[in-house]
Amino acid sequence: MSDDPKFDPATDLQLFRARQKARNRALGFVLLALVVLFFAITIVKMGLHSSGQM
């Protein structure tokens, strides 16, 4: 293993998991925002089409 006293696998794993969790939440937020955006665009286009403005 390592003789470095600063090296702690448990702490490193906890830091890795925390960063991974933050990235996953950010990615989830971006995906959710895209879904909402596509849904809104679809609703607006359907509304314009049904009212004859297209």
C-alpha positions in Angstrom: 0.0 0.0 0.0 1.2 3.5 0.7 3.4 4.8 3.5 2.0 8.3 3.1 0.2 9.3 6.3 -2.0 11.7 4.4 -3.4 8.9 2.3 -6.7 7.5 3.7 -8.7 5.3 1.3 -11.9 5.8 3.4 -11.7 9.6 3.2 -10.8 9.5 -0.5 -13.8 7.3 -1.2 -16.1 9.6 0.7 -14.8 12.6 -1.2 -15.2 10.8 -4.5 -18.8 9.8 -3.6 -19.7 13.4 -2.6 -18.4 14.8 -5.9 -20.1 12.0 -7.8 -23.4 12.8 -6.0 -23.1 16.5 -6.8 -22.4 15.8 -10.5 -25.4 13.4 -10.7 -27.7 16.0 -9.2 -26.5 18.7 -11.6 -27.0 16.3 -14.5 -30.4 15.4 -13.3 -31.3 19.1 -13.0 -30.2 19.7 -16.6 -32.1 16.8 -17.9 -35.2 17.9 -16.0 -34.9 21.4 -17.4 -34.6 20.0 -21.0 -37.8 17.9 -20.5 -39.7 20.9 -19.2 -38.4 23.0 -22.1 -39.4 20.4 -24.7 -42.8 20.0 -23.1 -43.4 23.7 -23.1 -42.4 24.0 -26.7 -44.7 21.2 -27.7 -47.7 22.7 -25.8 -47.1 26.1 -27.4 -46.8 24.6 -30.9 -50.0 22.5 -30.4 -51.8 25.7 -29.2 -50.7 27.7 -32.2 -51.6 24.9 -34.6 -55.1 24.4 -33.2 -55.9 28.2 -33.2 -54.9 28.4 -36.9 -52.0 30.9 -36.5 -49.5 28.7 -38.3 
